Amino acid sequence: MKLIQILKVAVIPVLTIFSFVSTSNTALADYLNSQGSGGNYRYELWSSDDNSGYYLKIWSSEASQKSEAYSTTRAFASSREALIYFDCNYAERSLPECPR
């Protein structure tokens, strides 16, 4: 009988802590902020749960909506920085911010 009580006292708190930790990790999500296109490509701009980083998913303009992304970029500090990257590298726009 004591073994069952010891198991209850030891196992239940461990499982409770584990469930809180696993729940907090799975609750984090990325959010779609905007969509657009330029040149021969289209993009989706995504942000992290806390808006600390942004990234782009990029497709060929001819690709299906359900297809895998052609490219997923590195994280950017702002949505502006991410969109400038798209404009300079995919939409082939000539902006003052684009490297020459």
C-alpha positions as semicolon CSV with decimal commas, in nm:
position;residue;x (nm);y (nm);z (nm)
1;M;0,000;0,000;0,000
2;K;0,282;0,242;0,075
3;L;0,432;0,182;-0,267
4;I;0,112;0,300;-0,435
5;Q;0,102;0,612;-0,219
6;I;0,467;0,689;-0,296
7;L;0,403;0,646;-0,667
8;K;0,103;0,879;-0,650
9;V;0,303;1,142;-0,464
10;A;0,600;1,117;-0,704
11;V;0,437;1,050;-1,040
12;I;0,144;1,292;-1,037
13;P;0,353;1,608;-0,982
14;V;0,604;1,499;-1,248
15;L;0,329;1,434;-1,501
16;T;0,165;1,766;-1,416
17;I;0,489;1,959;-1,472
18;F;0,554;1,769;-1,794
19;S;0,207;1,853;-1,926
20;F;0,257;2,225;-1,855
21;V;0,594;2,229;-2,029
22;S;0,471;2,042;-2,334
23;T;0,157;2,256;-2,358
24;S;0,349;2,583;-2,350
25;N;0,578;2,464;-2,631
26;T;0,295;2,352;-2,854
27;A;0,094;2,668;-2,795
28;L;0,350;2,882;-2,975
29;A;0,248;2,953;-3,333
30;D;0,345;3,163;-3,629
31;Y;0,099;3,402;-3,787
32;L;0,037;3,497;-4,148
33;N;0,063;3,876;-4,174
34;S;0,030;3,944;-4,545
35;Q;0,056;3,804;-4,896
36;G;0,172;3,957;-5,218
37;S;0,356;3,908;-5,541
38;G;0,616;4,064;-5,764
39;G;0,812;3,957;-6,067
40;N;0,765;3,583;-6,113
41;Y;0,711;3,512;-5,743
42;R;0,453;3,541;-5,469
43;Y;0,510;3,548;-5,095
44;E;0,353;3,504;-4,755
45;L;0,492;3,713;-4,470
46;W;0,484;3,526;-4,139
47;S;0,568;3,646;-3,788
48;S;0,655;3,463;-3,471
49;D;0,405;3,444;-3,185
50;D;0,563;3,741;-3,009
51;N;0,644;3,943;-3,326
52;S;1,015;3,916;-3,254
53;G;1,095;3,782;-3,599
54;Y;0,953;3,767;-3,949
55;Y;1,017;3,536;-4,241
56;L;0,896;3,488;-4,595
57;K;0,764;3,182;-4,771
58;I;0,818;3,227;-5,142
59;W;0,667;3,043;-5,440
60;S;0,690;3,073;-5,815
61;S;0,386;3,267;-5,934
62;E;0,287;2,961;-6,137
63;A;0,298;2,721;-5,840
64;S;-0,019;2,580;-5,689
65;Q;-0,152;2,739;-5,368
66;K;-0,107;2,405;-5,191
67;S;0,247;2,335;-5,309
68;E;0,553;2,345;-5,085
69;A;0,729;2,680;-5,066
70;Y;1,007;2,732;-5,320
71;S;1,206;2,905;-5,047
72;T;1,174;3,000;-4,682
73;T;1,395;3,289;-4,579
74;R;1,596;3,353;-4,268
75;A;1,440;3,553;-3,988
76;F;1,417;3,930;-4,022
77;A;1,388;4,184;-3,741
78;S;1,093;4,365;-3,902
79;S;0,828;4,311;-4,165
80;R;0,970;4,607;-4,358
81;E;1,311;4,442;-4,376
82;A;1,154;4,117;-4,501
83;L;0,950;4,292;-4,771
84;I;1,250;4,492;-4,890
85;Y;1,439;4,164;-4,920
86;F;1,159;4,022;-5,136
87;D;1,141;4,334;-5,354
88;C;1,517;4,341;-5,412
89;N;1,580;3,969;-5,460
90;Y;1,262;3,829;-5,615
91;A;1,045;4,110;-5,750
92;E;1,352;4,273;-5,912
93;R;1,247;4,620;-5,806
94;S;1,501;4,898;-5,805
95;L;1,473;5,051;-5,460
96;P;1,725;5,274;-5,280
97;E;1,751;5,002;-5,013
98;C;1,856;4,734;-5,264
99;P;2,227;4,652;-5,274
100;R;2,385;4,741;-5,605
